[in-house]
Amino acid sequence: ALAILEKYATNLLKPMKPINWRTVKFTSSLVRTYLENIEGSTDILRQMGYTANVQDGLSFPDNIIEPNVEKVRELAADLYLARVEIGDLVKGKHPYFVIIKLQQIQREHESRDSGSDYEDALDNIPPGSPRPSSAQEAKPDKAAAPSSPCFICGEDKVELTCKDCAEDFCRSCDGVFHRNPARTSHTRMKLGGGKRPIPTPRKRSVKEPPNKPSPQSTANALIETRSLSNILAPNRAVFFPPSYQTSSLNDEEEHIYVSPRAFLDSENPPPLPPKTTKSKPVRRQLSCPNCHCMNMENSKACKVCHQPLTERDTFFPKANDAKEKQPGHTSVPKTVKEQWQCEYCTFLNSLTVKICDMCFKTRTANAKLTPQTTYTQRTAQGLPSYPTLPPPPPPPPQTTPFGYSSASHETQNPIRTDLWREREEMLIEGRRYVDLLKTAEINNFLPEELNIAITLSEGMEMGPIEWLKTKWFDLIHTVMLRVTEKSKCADIGNISPEEARQALIEHTGDVEPAVEYCVTQRENKLTKVMDSGIYVRTDCIKELDKSNGDVDRAIRSLELLTLAPFRQRILERCRPVEGEGEAAPCPPSRQRRVRVMLAQKSMLSWGRALTAIKLIDENFAVEDSIIAAQDNGDLERSKKFLQRECIVCMDLKPENRMITMLNCQCRFCSDCVSQYVKQIIQEQNIMHLVCPACSEPKNLEDDTVATNYFNLLDILIRPLVDNPTHDLFQRKLRDRTLMKEPNFRWCSHCSSGFINERPGILKMPCPHCHKYTCFQCKKQWEDQHEGISCEQFAAWKEANDPEAQATGLAAHLKQNGIECPNCKFRYDLAKGGCMHFKCGQCSHEYCSGCYGPFRHGAHCPVSPHCAMRGLHAHHPRDCLFYLRDRDPEELQQLLAENNVAFDTEEGAAAAPGHCRVMEQAEAGTEDKECGRPTPDGYAGLCRMHYIEYLVERVNANLIDPVSIMTSDQLKLALEREDQAVPQKKETENNKNFRARLVQ
C-alpha cells in the first residue's frame, strides 16, 4: 500500500505526468487490492491534492492546475521512509527494533533540571554531593573492563569497544567488521582492567523507597515507583519488539527507538513493564490457494481473483515458540515420531494434517512415512542435567514511568518467521519457474535450455527467455564453427545444429567442453557406421551430414546406395526388347467418345452427343458443352449459347450464367450481379437496387411498385449472395416498411431502427445497443434531460455545455442539423451549400431548408406548368432557398422588428479568424471545418453560415419575411404560386401598390 501511494506521489512530481493524473479511481484493481482496506490511505491521497469527490474516486479540483510540489515531495519522502522501515521491521533487520513509548514529557524536563536521587545512586555519588562536569565524563582515560563476549565470535578475548556500535570486539573481528566503508569512521577504544562505569539513564525520575503512588498529578496516580534493588536486579528477561499480530502503539504519541543490544551490554538495564496475561484477539486470515492474497476470516471468495476460499488457516509465527538454547548443553535423541512426506515437493509434514504446508497439495493414500527424531538436553560433560530448584515466584506487577504495555514487548520467533518466509519465497519462485517453463515451451525451448539460460543470464538486464532468443543460437553457431575448424584436421564432417544443441545441454552452455564432446561423438558415430558394412569413409561422412548425425538413417541410406546396382539390373531385365511387346495405346476414336457420352451423360440423340464432343474439342468447358448441346442441338446455336457478352465486364459467358433484370432487358453475368448486389446491400440503401445500366425501375416511391419489385428481387438474389448479406437485405427491407409507422425512430448511437412501444416516455432504449435516445428531439439521451422538455434541455445544454460555449454558434448549427422528413433519420451537418438533399437511408429527395420534396416535372401534382420544369421543389418564401440571397443586415433588421434576439459576438473560446462549422468535404467521407474567414459582428461564423443561423431564427419564430421584400420580389412570389399578379394603376404610388401585392 505504501508503494502504491508513493507511486502516486512520484507521478505528480514528474514533468510529464500520466494522462489521467488528476483522478484516482476506486474501481482500479490496484486500489481495490492494496488501498481499499488500509485505514488512512484516502487521507494521504487528499493531502496530495485529491480533495474533490467524483464518481468512483477522487480528483483534483477544477481550479487547481498543478499540484503542490513541495507538499507532495515531503509526502513522497515520508512514504518512502515508512515503506523501508516497515520492510526492515517485518524482516527483523531494523537497527532500532525495540519501541519505547514515553509519557509525561513535561515531568521529564523538570526531573532533568532538578536531578534525582536515582541518578546519584547509580553514579555512586551521595545525594546532595556535587556531580562531576560533563567534560570529565566525556574524556575517560581508558574504557572499562569488558562485561560481555565478542559481538562476532562470542569469545571472551575482548580488546576493543566501539562507541558508535555500542558493541565489544576482539582484535581480529574488529578489523573484519569495521572494514566495511559504512563503518570505517566509527570510534573504537581499547578496554582497560578497571570496572566498567554504570551508564546514567536519562529521562527517568525514580525515587526510593516508597511503594505508594506519586502525588504529582491525577493522570499519573496509578504509576508506581520501584526500589533501587528491583531496578538493579540482574536476573531480568529481555523483551524484543512486538510481532505484527499484537496491538500497536498509539499513532498520535511520540516514539523513541532504542537498540536491544544497548540493554544487553548494560549491567543495570532500565526498568521494564510487567507481562500481561491478556492481549487483543487475533483475527484469523485465510490465504487464497490461487493468488496467495490474504483475506479476512469472514471472506467467502478472494477479493483479487474471486475464487472460493478454503477453511485452512494461514500460518503465522507465534511469539513464544522459540526458546533460547542454554549454553553448555547438547542435544541427544529422545523420542521418535512419524511424519508423512509429500510426493510433490518432498516436504515432511505432521500426521495431524492432510494438506502439505509447502505446496498445499492433498495427502495421497501412498504417502511415505518418515520417522522424526526429537532431542533432549545434556550437559557439556555428557551427563544428563539434574533437576534444579524451582524458579522464584514472579515479582508483583509493577509499572514504569514510561506507561507502555507488555503486549508491545512480546518476542517474535525469528526461527518460525524465517521458515515461513522461506516457504513463501520458495512457493513464489516455483510459480515463476513454472511460468518460465510454459513460455519456453511455447517458443520451442527445452527445460534443460531454460535452466542454462537462468544460470547464464544472471546479472544481465534481459530475462531467460530473451536470452534464449538472442544468445542461445549464437552459442550453437559458435560450437558449429569451432567443430568445423577442428574437422579440417580430423576429417569428421560438419555437425548439425541439433548436435551442437545437445552438446551444449550436456555441458550447461560451456563452449569448449561442448566442442570436444561434438568431436568425440562424431568420431564414435563415424566408427559405428563404418563397422556396419564395407563403406567408403567419404560416403559415411556425407550420409551422416545428410541425416544430421542420426546413425540409423545414415546406415539405411548407405544400404540403399549399395543395393542401387542390383535394383538397376533387375529393372533392366524386366524391360521389353525394342520391337517386341504391345504398342502404345491409340487415342479413342470419335465414335467411341460419342457412345461414352450417350451412355454416361444421358444425351437425347446421337447428333446432340456429337455436338457436345465437337464443343469439347474447341476448348469449351465439358459441363457447359453438354448443356448447350442438350438445349440447342446444332453446333452454331450451341456456340452462340456459350458466347454471350456481359455489358459490365465484357467477358463471354454461357447463357445459363447470364441474368436478366426484372424491369428491363439488360443482361449481366452472375458474377457481376452478385458483386453489385452485395455492395449495395452492405454499403447503401436498398432503394438503390435498380438496374446498373438503365436505373429501372424509377418509380420506387410508389409503395405498390416497390413491394412487388422487392418481392421478386428477393427471389432473384437469394442464390447470388451469402446468408449474412441476405439477412441484412431482409432487415433493411423490414426497416423500410417500419419507417412508415409514426412511432418508428432511429437510434442516435448505432443507427438501428425500431418502433418505440412507449411513445409517452421520452427516454427511449435501443434494443440493439441498449443505449438511450430522446423520442422527441432524437438526440442522445443525457441525465440532465430527465424531467424537462426538449426545449428546456436544449436551452440548458447551450448555456452549460463547455463545448457549446467554446464553439459558439457552430455547435448550435450542428445540433440543429438536417432531418429526413420521410424516414426521420438525422444528419449532423450544416445546411449551407446545395439545398437539394438525398437521404442515404430511404433515398428521399427534399430541400434541406424547408424539407419540401424534390420531384420531376411529370410527377409533380402542384401545377400543370411543373411538367416543363424538370427536377424542382416548391419552396415557401421564408425558406433558406430564397433568404440566403439576402444581406445579413436585412435579416437582422427583420428579427429586430419582431423583437427576436440574435447573437453578434463569438464565443469566449472560439478560434479567431475562421469558421468552425462542420461540413462534408467534396472529396472523401470525412467531415471538416468550414474554414472561411469570419467578419466582425457575425458571431464567429462566416457570411454563409451566419445567414443560415439568422434564417433558422426567422423560421423558429414563424416570422414572415414579406416586410423586407420589394414589389418585384412580391410579383415573383405570386408567379411561383401560379397566382394572378395585379397590375399597377397609373395614379397609384409604389407604397399602395406594394400593399395591394401583400394582400
Secondary structure as UniProt FT lines:
FT   HELIX           2..13
FT   TURN            19..22
FT   STRAND          23..25
FT   TURN            26..27
FT   HELIX           29..30
FT   HELIX           31..35
FT   TURN            36..37
FT   TURN            39..40
FT   HELIX           41..48
FT   STRAND          52..54
FT   TURN            55..56
FT   STRAND          57..59
FT   TURN            62..63
FT   HELIX           69..91
FT   STRAND          98..100
FT   HELIX           105..114
FT   HELIX           117..122
FT   TURN            123..124
FT   TURN            127..128
FT   HELIX           134..138
FT   TURN            151..153
FT   STRAND          160..162
FT   TURN            163..166
FT   STRAND          167..169
FT   HELIX           171..177
FT   TURN            178..179
FT   HELIX           181..183
FT   TURN            184..185
FT   STRAND          188..191
FT   TURN            215..216
FT   TURN            219..222
FT   HELIX           228..231
FT   TURN            244..245
FT   TURN            251..252
FT   STRAND          256..258
FT   HELIX           260..265
FT   STRAND          285..287
FT   TURN            289..291
FT   STRAND          294..296
FT   TURN            297..298
FT   TURN            303..305
FT   TURN            319..320
FT   TURN            327..328
FT   STRAND          329..341
FT   TURN            343..345
FT   STRAND          348..350
FT   TURN            351..352
FT   TURN            357..359
FT   TURN            365..366
FT   STRAND          368..379
FT   TURN            380..381
FT   TURN            401..402
FT   HELIX           406..409
FT   HELIX           414..442
FT   TURN            443..444
FT   HELIX           447..456
FT   TURN            457..459
FT   HELIX           464..467
FT   HELIX           468..472
FT   HELIX           473..490
FT   HELIX           497..506
FT   TURN            507..509
FT   HELIX           511..531
FT   HELIX           537..546
FT   TURN            547..549
FT   HELIX           551..574
FT   TURN            578..579
FT   HELIX           590..601
FT   HELIX           606..617
FT   TURN            618..619
FT   HELIX           622..632
FT   HELIX           635..642
FT   STRAND          644..645
FT   TURN            647..649
FT   STRAND          652..653
FT   HELIX           655..657
FT   STRAND          658..660
FT   STRAND          667..669
FT   HELIX           670..683
FT   HELIX           686..688
FT   TURN            692..694
FT   TURN            700..701
FT   HELIX           703..717
FT   TURN            718..720
FT   HELIX           723..738
FT   TURN            739..740
FT   TURN            742..743
FT   STRAND          744..746
FT   TURN            748..750
FT   STRAND          753..755
FT   TURN            759..760
FT   STRAND          763..765
FT   TURN            767..769
FT   STRAND          772..774
FT   TURN            775..777
FT   HELIX           783..785
FT   TURN            786..787
FT   HELIX           790..800
FT   HELIX           802..807
FT   HELIX           809..815
FT   STRAND          818..819
FT   TURN            821..823
FT   STRAND          826..827
FT   STRAND          836..838
FT   TURN            840..842
FT   STRAND          845..847
FT   TURN            848..850
FT   HELIX           857..859
FT   HELIX           864..868
FT   TURN            877..878
FT   HELIX           880..883
FT   TURN            884..885
FT   HELIX           888..897
FT   TURN            898..899
FT   TURN            908..909
FT   TURN            912..913
FT   STRAND          918..920
FT   STRAND          927..929
FT   TURN            936..937
FT   TURN            939..940
FT   HELIX           943..956
FT   TURN            957..958
FT   HELIX           961..964
FT   HELIX           967..976
FT   TURN            977..978
FT   TURN            986..987
FT   HELIX           990..998
//
